């Protein structure tokens, strides 16, 4: 009897073990499939973002290539129809990613499957729930936009009545034709977000170079210190030789001669140790900080200045009437004329400015207080955060062609459905956007460019104040001034190396006190 009970218990335990292993295997396979689906959706949206970023540079480059080699047989495949199809494809894929794929990937993470579904652990259960949620989200977005259009355009909108609202099929067909309008609002949001991100991105780039370039000054200071140490070593060696030659002809005791020798050797050893320390610091500072970083800073400063000048020139041309607004064009012929009066080199500068604008937008986006938490971390980024990163990058990159045309950074007109954005025909919006962009970029750039001079001025002011107080003043007053000036420097050096500045400040202040 006990043997039968033991056998049944063993069978029960083995069946439990098999069920647990089977469920774990099914869960692992399901999780792997879910991850692959979400991951490939993120890859596709990133590819669409990259295509939207390269849309304007590729169009400008194609136009200049056709101008240079208009009769070449091997580039005849470049045509206006191909370029328009490319713009429409990027527009359609951006709509697909924003409205369908990325919400689908997010809902796929949150879905658990319908409870009453037949296959509880099947992947299709979660896919079905995700599809239903995505469908309802699209319907809700379309209906909300349709309601907004009804209130904004009462005269031009479709005449909805009580009977037509119950005809859901015609209502949805009419509503789905307004999807480009939804994308128009999203692109407007992206352009507005770029207004906040791009000047901040310029500031972050200048702040990084303000940290890297002082290393060149530190390197020059170390080289000067090494030259002084070598001169002092030579002086000590000559002094030791002179002392030895003098002591040979004088009646000094040998012990006194050894004392002089040991003092000279001790000084030489200290100088040698300092020289080794300076050489180690000199090798730690690479040649990049001396040559490459200042050159890059000059190039970036020139590109920023060209961007601001282009925007100001665009404002002047729109105000006078020399340039039309970035609205729809009827006839477009690729390779008919150059986009810049400088020819190929001017078009190359336009490409560089456009790409630099996108880089500054991305850097500024991840510097905003709200969106800095979305910054990807290596081996620490969740799939939800990755989806939000793909969405934000897609919004910014999809707005880049519109942004470059609104700011007048390029003369290349918007093609395809990008040119059907109605809000681009509002002259007050375009002028106000250009003026706000110019004001923000100039303010941020000037503030960060004069930061080192402000720090130097604060340092000199600190030395003068402490020098005056040290002659007549109490110790508490000296301590108060010292703490206040140190806080002022710390507030201004957020993007500088704090150790170097604090060391210089404290050394000068303590010497003065």
N, C-alpha and C positions, 0 to 999 in steps of 0.2 A: 504493500500500500504506500509506504513512504517512498519507494522507488518510483512509483507512478507519479506521485506528487512532485518529486524532484525533476522528473522528465518533463512534466507539464510546465513547471516553473522555468526550466531551461528553454523550452520552446517559446514560452511567453516573452522571456527576456531577449531571445534572439529575434523574435518578430518585432519587438520594440526597437531594438538596435537597427534592424533593417529599415524600419520606417523612418527613424531619425536620420540615418545616413541617406536614404532616398530623398527625404524632404530637404536636407542640407544641400544635396547635389542639385536638386531642382532649383532651390533658392540661389545657389551660386551661379548656375547657368542663366537664370532669369536676370540676376543682377549684372552679369557680364553682358548680356544682350542689351539691357537697358542702358548700360554705360556706353556701349558701342554706338547705339542710336543717337544718344545725346552728344557724344563726342564728334560724330561725323556731321551732325547738324551745326555744331560750333565751327568745325573746319570749313563747311560750306559758307557760313555767314562771314567768316574771316576772309575767305577768298573773294566774296562779293565786296567786302569793305576794301580790300586791296585793289580790286578792279575799279571801284569808284574813285579811289585815290589817284590811280594812274590814268583815269579817263581823260582829264584835261591835258596832262603832259603828253600822252600818246597822240592826242588829236593835234596839238601844236607841232609835235615832232613830225607827224605824218604830213601836215601841210607844208612844212619847210622842206622835207625830203622830196615831195612832189614838185616843189618850185626849183630845187637844185637839179633833179634828174627827171624832168618832165617827159623826156622821150625814151627813157630806159624801159626795156621790155619787162624786166624782172620785178618792177614795182607797179605795174599797171593794175594789180589786184587791189591797190589802195584806191578807194573811190568814196564819193560822198554817201552813196547808199550803204556801203559797208560800215561807214562811221556812224550813220544814223541808226543802223540796226544794232551796233554795239552799244550806243547810248540807250536805246529802248530796252535792250536785254539787261543792262545793268539796272535800269529803272524797274523792270519787272521782277528781277531777282531780289532787289531791295524790298519791294512790296511783299514778295513771297516770304522772305526771311522775317520781316518785322511783324507781319500779320498772322502768319501760319506756323513757320518752322520753329522760331524761337519760343513763342508761347507753347507750342506742342512739346518742346524739350523741357520747359519748366513744369508744365502740368504732368509730364511723364515722371518727374521726380516725386511729385506730391501725390500721384494716384496710387490707389491700393486695389483697384478692381471693384466691379460691382459685386455686392454680396450674393445676390441671387443668380449670378452667372453660373453656367454649367461647369466650366473648368476654372476652379478657384486659383490654381497656381499657374495658369497659362499666361504667356506673354500677351496674347491677344485680348485678355481681359483688361489689362492695364492700358493697352493701346486703344481699346474701344472707349474706355472712360476718358482718356486723354483727348481722343478725337471729338467726343461729345462736348467736352469743356471748351476745346478750341473753337468748335463751330459756334457755340453760344457766345463766346467772346467776340468773334468776328461779327456775328449778327448784332450784338449789343453795340459794338463800335460803329458799325454802319448806320444803325438806327439813330444813335446819338448825333452823329455828324449830319444825318439827314434832317433831324430836328433843328440843328443849328442853321443849316442852309435854309430851311423854311422860314426861320425868323429873320435871317439876314437878307435873303433875296425873295421877298414876298411877291414881287412882280414877275421875276424870271423863272421861278421854280415851277415844278409840275403841280397842277391844280388838284390837291388831295381833298377828297370829300369823305363823308361817312361810308359811302358804298365802296369807294376805291381802297380804303384802308383795310376792308375785309377781303379784298382780292390780294392775298398775300403774295401770290406768284408775281404779279405785275409790280407790286410794291417792292419786293426784294430785288427784282431785275433792275428796276429804276434806282434802287438804293446802291446796288453793287456797281453800277456805273459811276458812282461817286467815290470809289476807292482812290483814284488819283487825287481827289480833293483831300482825303484823309492824309495821304502822303504829302500833300502840299503843306498841311498844318504841321506834320512831323518835320519836314524840311525847314519850315519857319522856326520851329523849336530848336532844331539843330543849328541854324544860323544865329539865333539868339544866344544859345549856349556857347557858340564859338566866340561871340562878343565878350563873354566873361572869361573864357578859357585862354584865348590867344594872347591878350596882353599879359595875363598872369604867366603864361608859358614863356614869353619873352623875358619876363622878370626872373623866372627860375633859371633860364639859360645864362643870363648875365650874372646871377648869383653864383652859379657853379664856376664860371670863369673868374669871378672875384676871389674865389677860394684858391683856384689853381695858379693864377698868375703871380700872387705874392711869393710863391715858392722860388720864382726866378730872382726876386730881390733877396730872399734868404740865401740863395746860392751865391750871389755876388758878395754878400756880406761874409760868408764863410771863406770865400776865396781871398778876400782882403785880410781876414784874420790869419789865414794860413801864411800869407806873405809876411805879415808882421811877425809871426812866430818864427818863420825861417830866418828873418833878419835878426831877431833877438838871439836865436841859436848861434848864428855866425858871430854875433857880438860876444857871447859868452865864451865861445871857443877861442876867439882871439884874446879875450881877457885872461883865460886860463893859461894860454901859451905865454903871454906876456908875464904873468905872475911867476910861472915856472922858470923862465929865463932870468927874471930878476932875482928870485930867491937863490939861484945857484951861486951868485956872486955876493951874497950877503951872509952874515954869520947868524942865520936863523936856525933854530932847532928843527930837527926832522919832524917832530910831532906837530909843530905849528904849520909846517908845509903841508902835512897830511890834512889838517883841518881846512885849509884853503882849498885843497884839491877836492875834499869831500863836499864842501859847499857848492863848488862849481858843478860837480857831477850831479848833485841833488837838483840843482836848478835846471840842468840839461835834461834830467830824467822827467821832471815835471813838464817842461816844454815839449818833450817828445810824446808824453802821454796826451797832452792837450792836442798836439798835432794829429795823433792817431784818431782821437775822438772827432776832430773836425773833418778829417778825411773820410771817416765812416759816415758822417752826416752828409758830406758832399756826394758820396756814392749813392746814398739813399734817394737823393733828388735826381731824377732822371733828366736826360736832355730834352724830353718832351715838354717839361715845364719851362724850358728856356727858349725854345724855338717854336715848337708846334702850337702850344697853347696861346701865346700872344698872337701868332699868325691867324689861328682860328678865331680868336676874339675879334681881330680886325675884320676878317671876312664876314662874320656874323653881324657885327655892327654895321658894315656896309650893306648887307642884305636887308637888315631892319630899316636902315635909312631909306633904301630904295623902295621898300614896301610902303613906308609912310609917305614918301614923295609921290608914289603912284596913286595912293588913295586921295591925297590932296589934289593932284592933277585931275583925277576922276571927278571930284566934287566941282572943280572949276569948269570942266567941260560940260557936265550935266547942267550946271547953273546957267552957263552961257548958251547952251544948246548945240554944242559941237558933237555931243555923243548922245545916242538914244538910250532909252532904258532897256534893261535886259529882259525883253519880252519876246514873244514868238516872232520867228522870221520865216518867210515863205520860200525864198530861193537861197540855197547854199551850194556853193561849188568849192570843193576841196582843191587847193593848189592854185587858186586864181590870183591871189596876192599875198604878200607877207603880212604877218600880224604885227610886226614891229618895224619902225623906221630904221632900226639898226640891222635888220635882216636876220640872218641865222643866229647871230650872237645875241641880239635882243630877244629872240624867241627862247634861246637857252636860258637867259636871265629870268624870263617869265616862268619857265619850268622850275628853276631853282627856287624862286620866290613862292610858288604854289606849294611845292613839297615842304619848304621851310614853314609855311603857314600851317600845314597839317601837323607837322612835328610839334610846333608850339601849341597847337590846340590840344593835342594828346597830353603833352606835359602839363599844361595848365589845367586840364580836366582832372588829372590825378593829383593836382595840388589844391583843388577846392576842398573846403572843410567837410562837406557832405560826402563827396565821392572819393576822398582819399582812402576810405576803408575798402573800396573795391579794388585797390591796387593788387595785382597778382603777386603771390608769394611762392617761391620755389618750394615744391613738396609740401605746400600748405594751402592750396587754393581748392575750395570745394567746387562741385559742379554748378551749384546755384550761382556762386560768385563768377564763375567762368561764363555762364550764360548772360549775366548782367554786363560783364565786360564786353562780350561780343555785341550785345544790343547797343551799348553806348558808343562803341567804336563804329558800328554800322550807321548810327544816326549822324555822328560827326563826319564820317567819310562820305556819306550820301549828300550831306550839305556842302561839301567842299567845292564841287563845280558851281553851285549857286553862289557860295561865298566869294569865290575868286572873281566871278562875273559882277557881283554887286559892288565889290570893292574896286573894280577896275584894274585888278592885277594882271589881267590878260584881255585881249581884244577878241578872243575866240568866243563866238556866240553859243548859247545853250542850244543843244539839238534834241530831237525826239520829244518825249513827254516832259523833259526837264524845262522846256521852253513854254509849257502850258500853265506854269504857276502864275495865277492871276495877281497875287500880291506883289510881284516884281514890277508891275506897272504903276505902282504908287510912288510918285516922285518924292513925296514927303518922307515916306519910310526909307527910301534909298539914301536920301541926303542926310537924314538924321542918323542912320546907321553908320555912314561913312564918317560923319563928324564925331560921333561917340567913339568909334574905333580909333580914329586918329588921336583924340584927346587921351584915351586910356593908354595907348601904346607910348605916347610921348611922356606922359606923367610917370609911368612905371620905369621906362628906360632912363629918364633923367634922374629919378630918385636913386636907382641902383648904380648909375655911373658915377654920381657924386658921393657915393657912400664912403670910399676910401679917403677922399679929401675931408669929409665930415669927421671921420675917425681921427685923422691927423690933427684937425683943428681942436677936437675935444681933448686929445692928448696934450697938446701945447697949452691949452687953457688950464688943464689940471696941474701941469708943472708950474705955471705962473701963479695960480691961486695958492698952491701949497707953499711956494717960495715966499709969498707975501705973508701967509699965516704963520710960517715957521719963525719969522723974525719977531712977531708980536702976536701971540694968540695962545689959547689954552689947548691942552692935549685933546679934550673932548671935541673942540671945534675942528681940529685937524682930522680926527677920526671920522667926524660927520662928513666933511668935504671929500675925504678919501673914499668913503663908502658910496656917496652920491655919484661921484664921477665914474667909479667902477661900474655902478648900475647903468649909467648912461652909455658907457661903451658896450656893456653886455646887451643893451637893448638895440644898439645899432649894428652889432656884429653877428646877427643871427645866421648869416650865410658865410661868415669868415671863420678862420681858424682861431678859436678862442684862446688857446694856450699861448700862441705867439703874441697876440695883442695884450693879453693880461700880463705876460712876463715883461714886455716892454713897458707897460704902464706902471706896474708895481716897482720895477727896478728904478725908473726915473723918479717916481714919487718918493720912494724910500731914500734915495740918494739926496733928494732935495730936503726931506725932513731931517 
